[in-house]
Amino acid sequence: MSATRLIAVLVLAACEPVRVSEVALTLSASTPPTSGDTYELFATLNGSAVSVARFEVRVVDQAPGRDTSAGKKAAIDPVDLGHIYGYLDDVGDQGLPIGGIRFVVPIDLADAVELFLTLEPAGDTDPVPSAGALAECSLAPTGRGVLGCVLRRPGDKTFTVGTAAIVPPEAR
């Protein structure tokens, strides 16, 4: 293969669009804040655990000058603390329900079969679960290509931790 042809093949391969999925979570307001540790969401894809997102849960002040103890729990990027992915389920200032955490990930999750959430120790950067699941669920089609499930505690399937939905590339 000539050098020109090889370069053309590499350029075309690099131009292939990234297949992104959107992951939406709700988490119970009883989810404890992290203190240095991070929550990590994994999907089981083709028999392996794949890291989908990492986040910290912190109490944030939604109104400047207000006592932060009256703030809401937010899912925050552990690297960019100014980036909020969303809020844990709660009641907002106007008495209306708030909540919802959203991640856009550069992974095609159309074939994911389950999701699970772990608490990873401070400084852990590898994409492998280092602890048992705090919550887990089996994904099922909910319509229009979306996968969904109810996150529950392992060993106590009556305790609901939250919900999850995956919008794979074909459904976006």
N, C-alpha and C positions, 0 to 999 in steps of 0.2 A: 504494500500500500504506500502510495507516495505521501510525502510530508504534508502537501496541500490537502489531500483527501483526508488524512488523519486529523488535521486541524478542523476541517469542516465537520467531521463526525463528532469530535469533541465539543465544538460550538453548538451543534444541534442537540447533543445530549444535555448540555448545560442549560439549554433553553426550555427543557421540559418543565411544564408548570408544576409548582409545588401543590401537593394535594393536602389541603388543610381540613381539619374537622373542628367543629365547635362543641365544647362541652359546657353544659349548664348544670349547676348544682344548687340545691337548697340544703342548708345545714341547720340543725336545731340551735336555738339560742343557748342551750345548755352546753354546747361545745366549748371546752375550756380554752382560754387564750394560751398561746405558746409563750414560753419564757426561754428563748434561745433556740428551742427545737423548731422543726418545721413539719407541717403536714405534707404528705406526698400522696398524690392520687395516681394509681396504677390501673392499667387495663390489661386483661389477659387477651393476648393477640397471638394466634398461631401457636398456642401452648406455652408462651413465655410472658412474663411480667414486663410491661413496657411503661416507663415513667411518662405520665401525661402532664402533670403540673405539680409545682411545689409552692406552698404559701404558708405564711404565718397568720395567726389569728390574734389581733390586737384590739383593744378598746380605743376608739378614736373619738375625738370631739368633733361633732358635726356643726357646731356653732362656735365661732371664736369667742373667747372670754367666758365660756360656760365650763363648769366643773366637768372634768373628763370622766368622772365616775358616772355621770349621766349620759355618757357617749354610747355609741353602738359598737358591736363587734364587727370588724371588717376582715376580709381575707386580703392580705397584702403580699406583694412580691418581696421575697426575702432579700433580694439583691438591690432592688429599687424601692425603698420603703415609701416613696411618694406615690407609687402605683397601686391603686386599690382595684382588686378584681371584682369586688362586690361586698355585700353585707350578709351576715347571718340573719336568719329569720328573727324578726322582732316586730315591735310596734313603733312606727315613726312618730315624729313630733305632733303630727295632726291626728294621731290615733288610728292611722291606716297601716295595714301590714306592709312591712318592707322585707326584702331579702332577695337573694339570688346572686350567684357567683358565676362568672363567665370566663372561660379560657378559650383562646383560639390556638390550636396546636398544629404544627407542621407534620401531622401523622394522619394517614388514612385509617380511621377507626371503624370502617364499615363492617369488618369481620371480628370486632371485639366481642367476647362472650361474657365477660364480667368486669366489674370495677371493684377496687378495694382501696381503702384509705389507711395509711400508716402514719405514725409519728416518728420522724427521723431525728436522730441526735444532732445537736449543734455541730456545724462543720462538716456534716456528711454531704458530700456532693456527688457520690456515685448514683447511677440510675437503677439501683437494685434495692428491693425492700430489705431493711435491716431489722425489722420488727414484725410481729404479727399484725394482722389487720384489726383496726378499730371498728371498721364498718365495711360491709361488702354487699354486693348484689349481683344477680344474674341478669344480663341485658336481654330484652325481648323487643321485637318490632312493635312500635306504637302507631305506625302509619306514616306514609309519605317518606319512607326510608329512614325515619328517626328511630333510634334505639332508646329505651328507657328502663328504669328500675327504681325500686325503693331501697335505700341504703339502711341496713339493719346491723345490729351488733352480732358478731359471731357468737354462737352459743346461747343467744337470747333473741330469737327471731321475732319476738313480740315488741322489742324496743326499736322504734324507728328513729334513725339518726338524721335522715334527710331523703332527698330524691336526686336522681341524675338523669340527664338526657344527653345523647350524642347525636349531633347532626353531621353525618359523614359528607364527604365532598359531593357525591351525587345528589344529595338532598338539599344542598345549599343553593 
